[in-house]
Amino acid sequence: MTLSRRKQKRLGALTAAALAVASVSALAVNTAGAQETPDGGDIAQAKVDNPYEGAQVYVNPQWSARAAAEPGGDAIADQPTGVWLDRISAIEGNDSPTTGSMGVRDHLDEAIAQGADVIQFVIYNLPGRDCAALASNGELPAGAIDRYKSEYIDPIVEIQSDPAYAGIRIVNVIEIDSLPNLVTNVSPRPTATPNCDTMKSNGNYVDGVSYAAAELGALPNTYQYLDAGHHGWIGWGDTNPEYDNFHASAALFGSLIGENGMTADHVNGFITNTANYSALEEPYWEVDQVVGGQAINQNPNVKWVDWNDFNGEIDFSTAFRDELVANGFNSDIGMLIDTSRNGWGGDYRPTGASTSTDPVTFVDDSRIDQRFQKGNWCNQAGAGLGERPQVAPEAGIDAYVWIKPPGESDGASEEIPNDEGKGFDQMCDPAYEGNIRNGFNMSGARGEMPLSGHWSSEQFAELLANAYPPVN
């Protein structure tokens, strides 16, 4: 599907800057659709199929101020981004000089003040967090599941259940970089890590995610989206079943149903490409296109594809949605795609397909994703802002969202002592020549980057410059 064809399918899709609340009938209704009681308070609204439909989405004033302070940043400072709850202290708000934050209640109060209908939180503090990387490790050790439940999830549930917030649709993106690791980075796979083996053995990822989904999902105005990796992580299935992780990951998600009382009704959908760089689609080539007498995804020399069934997030997300439904989730689940850094514009963006008959040259000269390898995830040099947040851009996709706030680092490019539990990962070092998980390619990371979640003016400027669609 070409870019222009995709745009044709978006008739009526709304940019975040123009999101408007739909008019309502004779019932006295506030901007989120909650009926008003006689004393002016809100009562819970009915669940809707797509929480983003007809909604004004909350703009985090802290991110907005940082963006607006950068040259040209005021052009996107009004975009909604995710609010990351990456430590217990983030619930009430911490006083870090670089990442000091409003607490959950502060953000919800501000959402009411903005007249917002939807607010997006990232639930991100599992014990043994991100077992295949170090840059985003967290504060809780592998065995601290009880603390995760009682000191992290339960207080968030208590705040989100406050009747004062009954009129706001609360989207919770639950635990990125967690469950797919239990498929791809565990023994006997060659990509296994000891930490991921530990998390599979102790069951705390499954326990934690299902508990979070069940407890948060029991609230009448919340919408839970579980993280489902991206096509460059779990896109291997039918083309190379020996290394299947597509079907295996969907089956793992399905196994959560029944754990901690979690039902399919507690999960409104899934999100892909969170804080990642995978393109929505490659407009100039198809993954199964025949070049040089052989389908690209059947050619062992084309390392960029490497037998993957997909070459973009749209096809992956819609196919994975069908697979999740086949594994027990409701047929009306929706997908989100994080487009905050997957635009890949700039001078190097191709304008058409290569004419080469060599499949390796054809793919490298035709692809818009300029990473060395699609497993590279840390502060990728040359990246740009992607599609602006918008509602229902494709069938089965609830929204394009900016869950990762542009300008916030993925991880430090060198070791930095800190009290946030974040380690140094070599994949954030520009000089690192890779490992088995990225095919021993260069990391592609930017240099001089701060800890994950901390602000980088240099990265923000690059994202603006390479935005696609361009920022006007």
N, C-alpha and C positions, 0 to 999 in steps of 0.2 A: 504494500500500500504506500503510495507516495504521500508526501507532506500535504500537498494540495487536496488530495482525496480525503485525508484525515480531517482537514479543516472543513470540508463539505459536510462531514458527519457531525460537526459541532454547532449546527444551527441552534441558536438559543443558549449555548454555553456561556457562562458569565465569568468575566475576570473578577478578581477579588476587589479591584478598585470600583467596580460597578455593581457588586452584589446588592440586590435590593430585596427588601422584605415584601413578599406577596401580600396583596390586600386581602382582608378577611371579611367575613360576613357579619351579621347583626350581633353576634356574640362579642362581648367586650374582651378583646384579646391583646396581650402585649406583643412586643416585636418578635418574641420567640414562639408565639402561638399558644402560650399558656393562658387559660381563662383566669380572669380576675375574680377574687372573692369580693363580697360587698365591702370589706374593710380595706380593699386595695392591695392585698397580698396575692401572691401567685399560688396556684395549685398546679400539680404536675400535668404536663402536656402528654398527649398520647404519643407513643413511639411512631416514628415515620420510617418509610423504607430507606430513604437517603437523607441523612441529617444535614447535608450541605445544600439540599434543594431549597431555593428561595431564601437562603440564609445570608446574613452578614456575619463574617467570621472574624473573630477577635484578633486584633493587632497587638502584639506584645510591645508595650511602650518602651521597655528597656532595649530590645533589639532595634526597634524603630529609631530610637535616638542615636544609637551607634551607627546605623546605616545612614541616617540623614547627615551625620557629622562628617561623612566621607565625601570626597569630590564626586558629584553625580549621584550620590546615594539617595537623594530625596526623590528620585524617579521611582524607586521601589520601596521606600520606607513605609508605605501604607499597605504592604502585603502582609497577610497573616502567616505566622510561623508557629512551629510547635514550642510548647513550654516544657523543658526537660527537667524531670524530677530525678536527678542522678545520684542523690544522696538523701539520707534521712533528714538532714538539716534543710534541704530544699523545700520540705513540706511547710515549714514555718517561715522560711527565708533565712539565708545565711549572710554573714557580713564580710565575705571575701572581698578585698579591694578590687579584684579583677572580674569576678563572676558573681558578686553580691546580687542577690535576687529577691524579688517579691515572693512571698509564700503562695500556696495554693489559694487560700482565702483572698489574699490581696488581688491575685489575678482574676478570680471570679467576681470580686467587687468591681474591679476595673472593667470587666466585660459588661456588667450591668450598666456602668456609667457610659460606656461606648454605645449602648444599645445593641450589642452583639447578640446573635442567636446561637452561635457555635463557638466553643473554645476547645483547643487541642492540647492535651497533655501527653507527654511521653513517660510511661511507667518504666523505669530503667534502673533497677538496683538489685537484680537477682544475686543470690550468693554465688560466688565463683563466676562473676559476670564476664562474658566474652572470653570464653575459654581458649579460643584459637588465636587471640591477639592480646597484647599487653597494654597498648596505648589507652584502651578504654576499660581496663580492669576497674573494679569497684571497691567499695569499702567493706563489703561483707565477705568473709571467707566461705569456702565451699560448703561447709556444714551448717551455716547460720540460717537455716530455713525458718526456724521459729522467730528469730528477730525480724526477718523479712516480712513475715505475716503480721506480727504484733506491733512492731515499731515502724513499719513502712506502709504496708497495704492498709491495715485497719485504720490508721489515722487519716489516710487519703479518703477512704470510704466514708468516714465520719463527716469530713468536711463536705464532700460532694453530695452527701445525703441531706444537708441542711436545707429546710424548706425555702430559705431565702433564694436558693439557686434553682428552684424547681422549674423555672421558665427558660433555663439555658440548656441547650443540647451539649452535653459534655462528651467529646470524643477522646477516648483513651487508647493510645497506641502502645501495645503491651510488649515489652522486653525484646527489643531488636537484638540481632546477633546471638540468639540463644538456641532455640530448638533445632534449626537446620544443622548446627554444629554437631548434634547428636547423631546425625546421619553421615556427614561428610568428613568429620575430623576425629573419628574414633577408630579403635582397632577393629578389624585387621587392615583397615585402609592405610595406604602408605602416607596419607596426609594426617594421620592421627597425632594428637598431642596428649601428653599426660593429663593436663587439666581437663580436657574434654572427656577422656576416659573416666576420670573421677566423677564428673557431673552426670555422665550416663549411668555409672554404677550407683551413685547415691540417689538418683532420681529427683534431685532438687530443682532442676529446670522444669520438669513435667509438673512436679508438685507446686512450684511457685507460680508458673504461668496459669495453670488451671485454677488455683486459688484466687489469683488476681482477677481472672475473667469471671469467675463465679460471684465473687463478692462485689465487684464493681458492676457486673452485669445484672445484678439483682435490683439495682436502682432504676427507677422508672424513666429517667431522662439521660442515661448514659449509653454510649455506643462504643463497643469494644472492637478494635481491629488488631489482630495478632500479626506479628512480623513474620514474613515469609521469604526472607532473603531476596534474591534477584536472579535473573536468568543466567548470569555468569557464575552463579554459585550452585543452584540446584536445577539447572536446565538440561541435565543429561537424563535421558530416559529411553525412548523407543529407538533412537539411532544407535545407541551403544548400551544395550540393557545390562551388560556386565558391570558397568559403572553407574547403574541407575541411582539417581538421588531425587529425581522428580516425583516418581510414584512413591518412593520410600518416605519422602518428607511429608507428602499428603497423608499417607497412612499414619505417620507419627502424630500429625495434628489430629487426625480422627481419633487416635487412642486417648486423647485428653478428655473426650466426652465421657462423663461419669466420674472423673477424678474430682475430688473435693466438691462434689455436687454440681460441677459444671455441665451445663446442657448446651445443645446446639443453639438454643434461643439466647444464650448469654453472649454469643459471638455474632456481631453484625457484619463482620467481614475481615479481610486481611489486607496488609499493606506490603508492597514490594519496593525495592530500591531505596529503602530508608537510609539516609546519609550516604548514598552511593552515587555512582556516576554513569550507570548503564543508560544508553540512549533509549528513547521510547521506541524507535524503529530505525532501521537503516533504509533510507529512501531509495538507494540506488542498486541494491542487490538483495537477493533472497538466500536464505541459509541453505536451501536445497537446490539452488541454481546450478546448472551444469556448465562448468568452465574447464576447458582442456579435456573434455571427454568424460568427466566424472563429477557427480554432485559434490558441492563444496563441503558439505558436512560428512561426506564419506571419504574425504581425502586426508590421509594422515599428515600430509605436509603443511596443511593450512592450520597452523598452531593457534591462530586467533580464534577459530571456530572449535577445533579440537573435538569434533563429534557432537557438539552441542545441538540440541533440537531447535534452538531459537537464536535470534540475533537482535532482539529488542524486547522491551518490557511490556508493550501492549499485547503482543502475541503470547508471551509467557504468562502474563497475569490472567488473561482470559482463559487460556488452557488450564492453568493451575486452579482457577476458580472451578471449572468443571470437575477437575480431579478431587477437589475438596468436597464438593457436593456428593460425589460418588463415595466419599469416605464418611458420610454421615452429617455434613453440615447442611443447613437449610438452602433451598434452591434460590432464595432471594438475597443471599449474601452479596455484598458489593466489594469491589477492590479499590484501594487507594494506590497511587504511584507517586513517590517523592520525586519531584522534578526540579528540586532546588539547585542542582549542579550538574545536570546532564544535557545542557544545550549544545556544547561543543561547536560554538561558532568561531568567529575569528578568521584570520587569513588562511588557515590551513584547512578550512572546511571545504570538501570537494563540492563541485557543482553538477556532477553527473557521474555516471558509471565509467570505470576504466575500460579502455579498449584492449587491454592486454589479454592474451589467451593463456598466460601462466596464472594458475589459480591463486598462488600466494601474492603475486603482484596485483592481481585483479582485486582481491579483498583489501589489501593494504592501501591501495590507491582509491578505492571506492568508499571505504568506511568513514563515517563521521566521528566515531569514538576513537580518539587519538591515543588512548593508553597503550603502553607496551603489551599489557595483558589484562583481560577483563576481570581477573582476580585482584588487581591492584585497587586498593581502597583508601589509601591515606593521602590526603592533601594533594590530589593529582594536578600536576602542572599542566596548564593549557585549558583547564575546564572552564565552562561558562554557565551562567544561569540558564535554566531550561524554561519550559512553558510556565507562564504565570499560573497561580492557583485558579482552578476553574471547576465548574460543576458538570458532572455527567458527560465527559468528552467522548466516551466510547460506550458501547453497550456492555453492561456488567461492571463498569468502572464508575464508582461513585464520584470521584474527584481526582484531579491532580492537586497535590498539596506540597507546601514547603515545610516539611517536618524538621529537616535540618536547617537551622537558620544560616543563610549565606554569610560567610565571613568568620564563622566559628570553626576553629581547627579540629581536625580529626585526631591529632596526636602530636606530641613534641618531636621535632626532628633530631633532637639530641636528649640525653638523659637530664631531667630536671627534677630535683628533689621536691616533693609536694606532700600535702596531707590529705589528698583526695583519693588515694589508693590507685593512682594511675601510673603505670609503668612505662618504660621505654620500649617501643617496638621497632625493630629494624626496618619494617616496611614503611616507616615514616622518615627514614634516612635516605636522602637523595642518592647517596653513593652505594646503597645496598644492592647487591646483584641477585637477590631473590632466593627462593626456596622451592620446594616441591609443590607447594600450594599455588604458586604463581608461575610455574614452569621455568623457574630459574631465570626470570627476566629482571631487568632493572625495576626498582620500586616505582619510578615515575613521580616520586613525591617532591613537593616544594621544600626548599631549605628555609632555615631560620623561622620555624613555626613553633608556636607555644603549645601548652598542654591542651588536650582535647576539651572543647567547649569554650576555650579562651579566644579572644578576638584577634584577628589578623587583618590589618588594613591592606596589606599587600595582596593577600588572597582575595579580599573583597573587591579590590580594584580589578584584578584579573577576571573575576567572575562577571563583573560589569562589562569589561571590554570584550569578552568572548561570548556574551549572551546570545542565545538563539531561541526564539525570536529576539532580534536586537532590542535593547532598551532605548526608547525614543526620548 
